[in-house]
């Protein structure tokens, strides 16, 4: 893997980690059940994407 590809993956890992954390925090703070559930689904999606990027390495 080239240095440029590694930098891309590092950036993607940081992005997915940030989105996972934001989704998790939002789902805990939102009072609306449907919206909170949706944010939980987004957290799972970003967790899955994070794991896929980690598996590349």
PDB file of N, H, CA, C and O in Angstrom:
ATOM      1  N   UNK A   1       0.841  -1.171   0.000  1.00  0.00           N
ATOM      2  CA  UNK A   1       0.000   0.000   0.000  1.00  0.00           C
ATOM      3  C   UNK A   1       0.891   1.240   0.000  1.00  0.00           C
ATOM      4  O   UNK A   1       1.886   1.306   0.721  1.00  0.00           O
ATOM      5  N   UNK A   2       0.523   2.205  -0.807  1.00  0.00           N
ATOM      6  H   UNK A   2      -0.286   2.152  -1.393  1.00  0.00           H
ATOM      7  CA  UNK A   2       1.336   3.414  -0.899  1.00  0.00           C
ATOM      8  C   UNK A   2       1.061   4.335   0.296  1.00  0.00           C
ATOM      9  O   UNK A   2       0.083   4.167   1.025  1.00  0.00           O
ATOM     10  N   UNK A   3       1.937   5.290   0.465  1.00  0.00           N
ATOM     11  H   UNK A   3       2.731   5.426  -0.128  1.00  0.00           H
ATOM     12  CA  UNK A   3       1.786   6.253   1.557  1.00  0.00           C
ATOM     13  C   UNK A   3       0.491   7.049   1.390  1.00  0.00           C
ATOM     14  O   UNK A   3      -0.198   7.336   2.370  1.00  0.00           O
ATOM     15  N   UNK A   4       0.166   7.403   0.147  1.00  0.00           N
ATOM     16  H   UNK A   4       0.725   7.170  -0.648  1.00  0.00           H
ATOM     17  CA  UNK A   4      -1.053   8.168  -0.127  1.00  0.00           C
ATOM     18  C   UNK A   4      -2.292   7.348   0.240  1.00  0.00           C
ATOM     19  O   UNK A   4      -3.245   7.886   0.804  1.00  0.00           O
ATOM     20  N   UNK A   5      -2.283   6.064  -0.073  1.00  0.00           N
ATOM     21  H   UNK A   5      -1.509   5.627  -0.530  1.00  0.00           H
ATOM     22  CA  UNK A   5      -3.412   5.192   0.270  1.00  0.00           C
ATOM     23  C   UNK A   5      -3.556   5.061   1.788  1.00  0.00           C
ATOM     24  O   UNK A   5      -4.671   5.066   2.311  1.00  0.00           O
ATOM     25  N   UNK A   6      -2.441   4.945   2.486  1.00  0.00           N
ATOM     26  H   UNK A   6      -1.536   4.941   2.062  1.00  0.00           H
ATOM     27  CA  UNK A   6      -2.486   4.864   3.948  1.00  0.00           C
ATOM     28  C   UNK A   6      -3.040   6.143   4.565  1.00  0.00           C
ATOM     29  O   UNK A   6      -3.789   6.095   5.541  1.00  0.00           O
ATOM     30  N   UNK A   7      -2.668   7.291   3.992  1.00  0.00           N
ATOM     31  H   UNK A   7      -2.060   7.330   3.199  1.00  0.00           H
ATOM     32  CA  UNK A   7      -3.199   8.564   4.482  1.00  0.00           C
ATOM     33  C   UNK A   7      -4.710   8.638   4.259  1.00  0.00           C
ATOM     34  O   UNK A   7      -5.439   9.153   5.108  1.00  0.00           O
ATOM     35  N   UNK A   8      -5.178   8.129   3.131  1.00  0.00           N
ATOM     36  H   UNK A   8      -4.586   7.711   2.442  1.00  0.00           H
ATOM     37  CA  UNK A   8      -6.607   8.116   2.849  1.00  0.00           C
ATOM     38  C   UNK A   8      -7.336   7.253   3.874  1.00  0.00           C
ATOM     39  O   UNK A   8      -8.368   7.661   4.407  1.00  0.00           O
ATOM     40  N   UNK A   9      -6.815   6.086   4.146  1.00  0.00           N
ATOM     41  H   UNK A   9      -5.977   5.755   3.713  1.00  0.00           H
ATOM     42  CA  UNK A   9      -7.460   5.189   5.104  1.00  0.00           C
ATOM     43  C   UNK A   9      -7.429   5.790   6.505  1.00  0.00           C
ATOM     44  O   UNK A   9      -8.408   5.679   7.243  1.00  0.00           O
ATOM     45  N   UNK A  10      -6.328   6.421   6.878  1.00  0.00           N
ATOM     46  H   UNK A  10      -5.534   6.512   6.278  1.00  0.00           H
ATOM     47  CA  UNK A  10      -6.249   7.080   8.180  1.00  0.00           C
ATOM     48  C   UNK A  10      -7.312   8.175   8.292  1.00  0.00           C
ATOM     49  O   UNK A  10      -7.962   8.315   9.328  1.00  0.00           O
ATOM     50  N   UNK A  11      -7.482   8.938   7.228  1.00  0.00           N
ATOM     51  H   UNK A  11      -6.954   8.824   6.386  1.00  0.00           H
ATOM     52  CA  UNK A  11      -8.499   9.994   7.208  1.00  0.00           C
ATOM     53  C   UNK A  11      -9.902   9.395   7.307  1.00  0.00           C
ATOM     54  O   UNK A  11     -10.748   9.906   8.041  1.00  0.00           O
ATOM     55  N   UNK A  12     -10.144   8.329   6.578  1.00  0.00           N
ATOM     56  H   UNK A  12      -9.458   7.914   5.982  1.00  0.00           H
ATOM     57  CA  UNK A  12     -11.458   7.674   6.606  1.00  0.00           C
ATOM     58  C   UNK A  12     -11.745   7.091   7.982  1.00  0.00           C
ATOM     59  O   UNK A  12     -12.877   7.165   8.460  1.00  0.00           O
ATOM     60  N   UNK A  13     -10.734   6.512   8.625  1.00  0.00           N
ATOM     61  H   UNK A  13      -9.815   6.452   8.237  1.00  0.00           H
ATOM     62  CA  UNK A  13     -10.908   5.971   9.981  1.00  0.00           C
ATOM     63  C   UNK A  13     -11.289   7.079  10.961  1.00  0.00           C
ATOM     64  O   UNK A  13     -12.176   6.906  11.796  1.00  0.00           O
ATOM     65  N   UNK A  14     -10.614   8.205  10.848  1.00  0.00           N
ATOM     66  H   UNK A  14      -9.893   8.346  10.170  1.00  0.00           H
ATOM     67  CA  UNK A  14     -10.921   9.331  11.719  1.00  0.00           C
ATOM     68  C   UNK A  14     -12.331   9.847  11.497  1.00  0.00           C
ATOM     69  O   UNK A  14     -13.040  10.168  12.451  1.00  0.00           O
ATOM     70  N   UNK A  15     -12.736   9.925  10.235  1.00  0.00           N
ATOM     71  H   UNK A  15     -12.160   9.664   9.461  1.00  0.00           H
ATOM     72  CA  UNK A  15     -14.073  10.405   9.903  1.00  0.00           C
ATOM     73  C   UNK A  15     -15.147   9.468  10.448  1.00  0.00           C
ATOM     74  O   UNK A  15     -16.105   9.917  11.076  1.00  0.00           O
ATOM     75  N   UNK A  16     -14.988   8.174  10.211  1.00  0.00           N
ATOM     76  H   UNK A  16     -14.210   7.809   9.701  1.00  0.00           H
ATOM     77  CA  UNK A  16     -15.985   7.208  10.670  1.00  0.00           C
ATOM     78  C   UNK A  16     -16.036   7.144  12.195  1.00  0.00           C
ATOM     79  O   UNK A  16     -17.111   6.990  12.774  1.00  0.00           O
ATOM     80  N   UNK A  17     -14.903   7.258  12.832  1.00  0.00           N
ATOM     81  H   UNK A  17     -14.030   7.383  12.362  1.00  0.00           H
ATOM     82  CA  UNK A  17     -14.870   7.273  14.295  1.00  0.00           C
ATOM     83  C   UNK A  17     -15.613   8.489  14.842  1.00  0.00           C
ATOM     84  O   UNK A  17     -16.372   8.382  15.805  1.00  0.00           O
ATOM     85  N   UNK A  18     -15.387   9.639  14.221  1.00  0.00           N
ATOM     86  H   UNK A  18     -14.771   9.726  13.439  1.00  0.00           H
ATOM     87  CA  UNK A  18     -16.068  10.868  14.629  1.00  0.00           C
ATOM     88  C   UNK A  18     -17.576  10.750  14.431  1.00  0.00           C
ATOM     89  O   UNK A  18     -18.349  11.125  15.312  1.00  0.00           O
ATOM     90  N   UNK A  19     -18.000  10.229  13.276  1.00  0.00           N
ATOM     91  H   UNK A  19     -17.372   9.924  12.560  1.00  0.00           H
ATOM     92  CA  UNK A  19     -19.425  10.093  12.986  1.00  0.00           C
ATOM     93  C   UNK A  19     -20.084   9.082  13.933  1.00  0.00           C
ATOM     94  O   UNK A  19     -21.223   9.275  14.355  1.00  0.00           O
ATOM     95  N   UNK A  20     -19.375   8.024  14.258  1.00  0.00           N
ATOM     96  H   UNK A  20     -18.449   7.867  13.914  1.00  0.00           H
ATOM     97  CA  UNK A  20     -19.897   7.028  15.203  1.00  0.00           C
ATOM     98  C   UNK A  20     -20.129   7.686  16.563  1.00  0.00           C
ATOM     99  O   UNK A  20     -21.183   7.504  17.171  1.00  0.00           O
ATOM    100  N   UNK A  21     -19.150   8.443  17.035  1.00  0.00           N
ATOM    101  H   UNK A  21     -18.294   8.590  16.541  1.00  0.00           H
ATOM    102  CA  UNK A  21     -19.254   9.106  18.336  1.00  0.00           C
ATOM    103  C   UNK A  21     -20.387  10.130  18.346  1.00  0.00           C
ATOM    104  O   UNK A  21     -21.153  10.203  19.306  1.00  0.00           O
ATOM    105  N   UNK A  22     -20.490  10.914  17.284  1.00  0.00           N
ATOM    106  H   UNK A  22     -19.867  10.855  16.504  1.00  0.00           H
ATOM    107  CA  UNK A  22     -21.566  11.922  17.197  1.00  0.00           C
ATOM    108  C   UNK A  22     -22.932  11.259  17.191  1.00  0.00           C
ATOM    109  O   UNK A  22     -23.847  11.716  17.876  1.00  0.00           O
ATOM    110  N   UNK A  23     -23.078  10.192  16.429  1.00  0.00           N
ATOM    111  H   UNK A  23     -22.334   9.820  15.873  1.00  0.00           H
ATOM    112  CA  UNK A  23     -24.356   9.482  16.363  1.00  0.00           C
ATOM    113  C   UNK A  23     -24.726   8.885  17.713  1.00  0.00           C
ATOM    114  O   UNK A  23     -25.882   8.945  18.131  1.00  0.00           O
ATOM    115  N   UNK A  24     -23.745   8.314  18.389  1.00  0.00           N
ATOM    116  H   UNK A  24     -22.806   8.266  18.050  1.00  0.00           H
ATOM    117  CA  UNK A  24     -23.988   7.708  19.698  1.00  0.00           C
ATOM    118  C   UNK A  24     -24.421   8.766  20.705  1.00  0.00           C
ATOM    119  O   UNK A  24     -25.388   8.568  21.440  1.00  0.00           O
ATOM    120  N   UNK A  25     -23.711   9.882  20.739  1.00  0.00           N
ATOM    121  H   UNK A  25     -22.926  10.043  20.142  1.00  0.00           H
ATOM    122  CA  UNK A  25     -24.057  10.954  21.671  1.00  0.00           C
ATOM    123  C   UNK A  25     -25.432  11.531  21.379  1.00  0.00           C
ATOM    124  O   UNK A  25     -26.200  11.811  22.300  1.00  0.00           O
ATOM    125  N   UNK A  26     -25.745  11.709  20.103  1.00  0.00           N
ATOM    126  H   UNK A  26     -25.121  11.482  19.356  1.00  0.00           H
ATOM    127  CA  UNK A  26     -27.046  12.268  19.727  1.00  0.00           C
ATOM    128  C   UNK A  26     -28.174  11.314  20.102  1.00  0.00           C
ATOM    129  O   UNK A  26     -29.216  11.749  20.592  1.00  0.00           O
ATOM    130  N   UNK A  27     -27.977  10.020  19.876  1.00  0.00           N
ATOM    131  H   UNK A  27     -27.131   9.666  19.478  1.00  0.00           H
ATOM    132  CA  UNK A  27     -29.045   9.059  20.188  1.00  0.00           C
ATOM    133  C   UNK A  27     -29.342   9.021  21.683  1.00  0.00           C
ATOM    134  O   UNK A  27     -30.474   8.745  22.082  1.00  0.00           O
ATOM    135  N   UNK A  28     -28.342   9.294  22.509  1.00  0.00           N
ATOM    136  H   UNK A  28     -27.422   9.518  22.185  1.00  0.00           H
ATOM    137  CA  UNK A  28     -28.540   9.311  23.962  1.00  0.00           C
ATOM    138  C   UNK A  28     -29.250  10.581  24.422  1.00  0.00           C
ATOM    139  O   UNK A  28     -29.957  10.561  25.429  1.00  0.00           O
ATOM    140  N   UNK A  29     -29.072  11.684  23.698  1.00  0.00           N
ATOM    141  H   UNK A  29     -28.498  11.700  22.879  1.00  0.00           H
ATOM    142  CA  UNK A  29     -29.605  12.972  24.128  1.00  0.00           C
ATOM    143  C   UNK A  29     -30.989  13.282  23.558  1.00  0.00           C
ATOM    144  O   UNK A  29     -31.735  14.071  24.137  1.00  0.00           O
ATOM    145  N   UNK A  30     -31.328  12.673  22.446  1.00  0.00           N
ATOM    146  H   UNK A  30     -30.721  12.032  21.976  1.00  0.00           H
ATOM    147  CA  UNK A  30     -32.593  12.990  21.779  1.00  0.00           C
ATOM    148  C   UNK A  30     -33.740  12.304  22.514  1.00  0.00           C
ATOM    149  O   UNK A  30     -33.673  11.116  22.828  1.00  0.00           O
ATOM    150  N   UNK A  31     -34.786  13.069  22.779  1.00  0.00           N
ATOM    151  H   UNK A  31     -34.841  14.034  22.523  1.00  0.00           H
ATOM    152  CA  UNK A  31     -35.946  12.549  23.508  1.00  0.00           C
ATOM    153  C   UNK A  31     -36.933  11.826  22.591  1.00  0.00           C
ATOM    154  O   UNK A  31     -37.610  10.892  23.022  1.00  0.00           O
ATOM    155  N   UNK A  32     -37.017  12.253  21.327  1.00  0.00           N
ATOM    156  H   UNK A  32     -36.468  13.012  20.976  1.00  0.00           H
ATOM    157  CA  UNK A  32     -37.928  11.629  20.370  1.00  0.00           C
ATOM    158  C   UNK A  32     -37.462  10.198  20.087  1.00  0.00           C
ATOM    159  O   UNK A  32     -36.327   9.978  19.663  1.00  0.00           O
ATOM    160  N   UNK A  33     -38.345   9.233  20.326  1.00  0.00           N
ATOM    161  H   UNK A  33     -39.267   9.411  20.670  1.00  0.00           H
ATOM    162  CA  UNK A  33     -37.976   7.820  20.208  1.00  0.00           C
ATOM    163  C   UNK A  33     -37.587   7.456  18.777  1.00  0.00           C
ATOM    164  O   UNK A  33     -36.588   6.768  18.567  1.00  0.00           O
ATOM    165  N   UNK A  34     -38.356   7.903  17.801  1.00  0.00           N
ATOM    166  H   UNK A  34     -39.168   8.461  17.971  1.00  0.00           H
ATOM    167  CA  UNK A  34     -38.052   7.560  16.405  1.00  0.00           C
ATOM    168  C   UNK A  34     -36.718   8.140  15.955  1.00  0.00           C
ATOM    169  O   UNK A  34     -35.927   7.461  15.300  1.00  0.00           O
ATOM    170  N   UNK A  35     -36.476   9.376  16.303  1.00  0.00           N
ATOM    171  H   UNK A  35     -37.119   9.928  16.835  1.00  0.00           H
ATOM    172  CA  UNK A  35     -35.225  10.021  15.921  1.00  0.00           C
ATOM    173  C   UNK A  35     -34.042   9.387  16.649  1.00  0.00           C
ATOM    174  O   UNK A  35     -32.973   9.207  16.066  1.00  0.00           O
ATOM    175  N   UNK A  36     -34.233   9.058  17.898  1.00  0.00           N
ATOM    176  H   UNK A  36     -35.101   9.205  18.371  1.00  0.00           H
ATOM    177  CA  UNK A  36     -33.176   8.401  18.670  1.00  0.00           C
ATOM    178  C   UNK A  36     -32.838   7.032  18.067  1.00  0.00           C
ATOM    179  O   UNK A  36     -31.671   6.649  17.986  1.00  0.00           O
ATOM    180  N   UNK A  37     -33.869   6.310  17.651  1.00  0.00           N
ATOM    181  H   UNK A  37     -34.817   6.621  17.717  1.00  0.00           H
ATOM    182  CA  UNK A  37     -33.662   5.008  17.007  1.00  0.00           C
ATOM    183  C   UNK A  37     -32.891   5.167  15.705  1.00  0.00           C
ATOM    184  O   UNK A  37     -31.981   4.392  15.411  1.00  0.00           O
ATOM    185  N   UNK A  38     -33.263   6.176  14.933  1.00  0.00           N
ATOM    186  H   UNK A  38     -34.002   6.805  15.172  1.00  0.00           H
ATOM    187  CA  UNK A  38     -32.564   6.446  13.675  1.00  0.00           C
ATOM    188  C   UNK A  38     -31.087   6.758  13.927  1.00  0.00           C
ATOM    189  O   UNK A  38     -30.215   6.266  13.211  1.00  0.00           O
ATOM    190  N   UNK A  39     -30.813   7.570  14.937  1.00  0.00           N
ATOM    191  H   UNK A  39     -31.522   7.969  15.519  1.00  0.00           H
ATOM    192  CA  UNK A  39     -29.416   7.898  15.263  1.00  0.00           C
ATOM    193  C   UNK A  39     -28.663   6.644  15.696  1.00  0.00           C
ATOM    194  O   UNK A  39     -27.477   6.502  15.396  1.00  0.00           O
ATOM    195  N   UNK A  40     -29.335   5.735  16.398  1.00  0.00           N
ATOM    196  H   UNK A  40     -30.298   5.850  16.642  1.00  0.00           H
ATOM    197  CA  UNK A  40     -28.717   4.461  16.769  1.00  0.00           C
ATOM    198  C   UNK A  40     -28.366   3.636  15.539  1.00  0.00           C
ATOM    199  O   UNK A  40     -27.328   2.977  15.501  1.00  0.00           O
ATOM    200  N   UNK A  41     -29.249   3.676  14.520  1.00  0.00           N
ATOM    201  H   UNK A  41     -30.093   4.211  14.551  1.00  0.00           H
ATOM    202  CA  UNK A  41     -28.975   2.972  13.271  1.00  0.00           C
ATOM    203  C   UNK A  41     -27.775   3.587  12.552  1.00  0.00           C
ATOM    204  O   UNK A  41     -26.951   2.874  11.980  1.00  0.00           O
ATOM    205  N   UNK A  42     -27.686   4.911  12.587  1.00  0.00           N
ATOM    206  H   UNK A  42     -28.356   5.490  13.052  1.00  0.00           H
ATOM    207  CA  UNK A  42     -26.521   5.577  11.987  1.00  0.00           C
ATOM    208  C   UNK A  42     -25.229   5.188  12.717  1.00  0.00           C
ATOM    209  O   UNK A  42     -24.186   4.989  12.094  1.00  0.00           O
ATOM    210  N   UNK A  43     -25.318   5.086  14.032  1.00  0.00           N
ATOM    211  H   UNK A  43     -26.166   5.248  14.538  1.00  0.00           H
ATOM    212  CA  UNK A  43     -24.135   4.671  14.796  1.00  0.00           C
ATOM    213  C   UNK A  43     -23.683   3.284  14.347  1.00  0.00           C
ATOM    214  O   UNK A  43     -22.490   3.052  14.157  1.00  0.00           O
ATOM    215  N   UNK A  44     -24.636   2.358  14.177  1.00  0.00           N
ATOM    216  H   UNK A  44     -25.606   2.547  14.332  1.00  0.00           H
ATOM    217  CA  UNK A  44     -24.290   1.012  13.729  1.00  0.00           C
ATOM    218  C   UNK A  44     -23.668   1.045  12.334  1.00  0.00           C
ATOM    219  O   UNK A  44     -22.694   0.341  12.067  1.00  0.00           O
ATOM    220  N   UNK A  45     -24.233   1.865  11.446  1.00  0.00           N
ATOM    221  H   UNK A  45     -25.024   2.438  11.662  1.00  0.00           H
ATOM    222  CA  UNK A  45     -23.704   1.973  10.086  1.00  0.00           C
ATOM    223  C   UNK A  45     -22.256   2.460  10.102  1.00  0.00           C
ATOM    224  O   UNK A  45     -21.405   1.918   9.397  1.00  0.00           O
ATOM    225  N   UNK A  46     -21.981   3.487  10.911  1.00  0.00           N
ATOM    226  H   UNK A  46     -22.672   3.927  11.484  1.00  0.00           H
ATOM    227  CA  UNK A  46     -20.621   4.022  10.958  1.00  0.00           C
ATOM    228  C   UNK A  46     -19.665   3.067  11.669  1.00  0.00           C
ATOM    229  O   UNK A  46     -18.476   3.031  11.352  1.00  0.00           O
ATOM    230  N   UNK A  47     -20.170   2.298  12.621  1.00  0.00           N
ATOM    231  H   UNK A  47     -21.136   2.327  12.880  1.00  0.00           H
ATOM    232  CA  UNK A  47     -19.349   1.269  13.264  1.00  0.00           C
ATOM    233  C   UNK A  47     -18.962   0.205  12.241  1.00  0.00           C
ATOM    234  O   UNK A  47     -17.811  -0.230  12.198  1.00  0.00           O
ATOM    235  N   UNK A  48     -19.924  -0.213  11.417  1.00  0.00           N
ATOM    236  H   UNK A  48     -20.859   0.140  11.452  1.00  0.00           H
ATOM    237  CA  UNK A  48     -19.645  -1.205  10.375  1.00  0.00           C
ATOM    238  C   UNK A  48     -18.618  -0.681   9.372  1.00  0.00           C
ATOM    239  O   UNK A  48     -17.700  -1.402   8.980  1.00  0.00           O
ATOM    240  N   UNK A  49     -18.780   0.575   8.960  1.00  0.00           N
ATOM    241  H   UNK A  49     -19.526   1.160   9.278  1.00  0.00           H
ATOM    242  CA  UNK A  49     -17.820   1.161   8.020  1.00  0.00           C
ATOM    243  C   UNK A  49     -16.430   1.270   8.636  1.00  0.00           C
ATOM    244  O   UNK A  49     -15.428   1.016   7.968  1.00  0.00           O
ATOM    245  N   UNK A  50     -16.372   1.646   9.904  1.00  0.00           N
ATOM    246  H   UNK A  50     -17.186   1.852  10.447  1.00  0.00           H
ATOM    247  CA  UNK A  50     -15.091   1.727  10.608  1.00  0.00           C
ATOM    248  C   UNK A  50     -14.415   0.359  10.627  1.00  0.00           C
ATOM    249  O   UNK A  50     -13.215   0.252  10.373  1.00  0.00           O
ATOM    250  N   UNK A  51     -15.179  -0.679  10.925  1.00  0.00           N
ATOM    251  H   UNK A  51     -16.154  -0.593  11.131  1.00  0.00           H
ATOM    252  CA  UNK A  51     -14.622  -2.028  10.962  1.00  0.00           C
ATOM    253  C   UNK A  51     -14.147  -2.474   9.583  1.00  0.00           C
ATOM    254  O   UNK A  51     -13.131  -3.160   9.475  1.00  0.00           O
ATOM    255  N   UNK A  52     -14.867  -2.094   8.529  1.00  0.00           N
ATOM    256  H   UNK A  52     -15.692  -1.536   8.617  1.00  0.00           H
ATOM    257  CA  UNK A  52     -14.434  -2.451   7.173  1.00  0.00           C
ATOM    258  C   UNK A  52     -13.101  -1.816   6.837  1.00  0.00           C
ATOM    259  O   UNK A  52     -12.226  -2.459   6.256  1.00  0.00           O
ATOM    260  N   UNK A  53     -12.946  -0.543   7.207  1.00  0.00           N
ATOM    261  H   UNK A  53     -13.656  -0.021   7.679  1.00  0.00           H
ATOM    262  CA  UNK A  53     -11.655   0.119   6.955  1.00  0.00           C
ATOM    263  C   UNK A  53     -10.543  -0.527   7.777  1.00  0.00           C
ATOM    264  O   UNK A  53      -9.424  -0.678   7.288  1.00  0.00           O
ATOM    265  N   UNK A  54     -10.834  -0.907   9.006  1.00  0.00           N
ATOM    266  H   UNK A  54     -11.743  -0.784   9.404  1.00  0.00           H
ATOM    267  CA  UNK A  54      -9.814  -1.568   9.841  1.00  0.00           C
ATOM    268  C   UNK A  54      -9.416  -2.920   9.256  1.00  0.00           C
ATOM    269  O   UNK A  54      -8.260  -3.329   9.359  1.00  0.00           O
ATOM    270  N   UNK A  55     -10.371  -3.610   8.644  1.00  0.00           N
ATOM    271  H   UNK A  55     -11.310  -3.278   8.560  1.00  0.00           H
ATOM    272  CA  UNK A  55     -10.084  -4.915   8.049  1.00  0.00           C
ATOM    273  C   UNK A  55      -9.194  -4.797   6.821  1.00  0.00           C
ATOM    274  O   UNK A  55      -8.510  -5.755   6.462  1.00  0.00           O
ATOM    275  N   UNK A  56      -9.194  -3.635   6.170  1.00  0.00           N
ATOM    276  H   UNK A  56      -9.750  -2.856   6.462  1.00  0.00           H
ATOM    277  CA  UNK A  56      -8.314  -3.419   5.029  1.00  0.00           C
ATOM    278  C   UNK A  56      -6.859  -3.507   5.472  1.00  0.00           C
ATOM    279  O   UNK A  56      -5.995  -4.012   4.756  1.00  0.00           O
ATOM    280  N   UNK A  57      -6.623  -2.999   6.673  1.00  0.00           N
ATOM    281  H   UNK A  57      -7.325  -2.589   7.254  1.00  0.00           H
ATOM    282  CA  UNK A  57      -5.248  -3.002   7.179  1.00  0.00           C
ATOM    283  C   UNK A  57      -4.891  -4.382   7.646  1.00  0.00           C
ATOM    284  O   UNK A  57      -3.774  -4.606   8.112  1.00  0.00           O
TER     285      UNK A  57
END
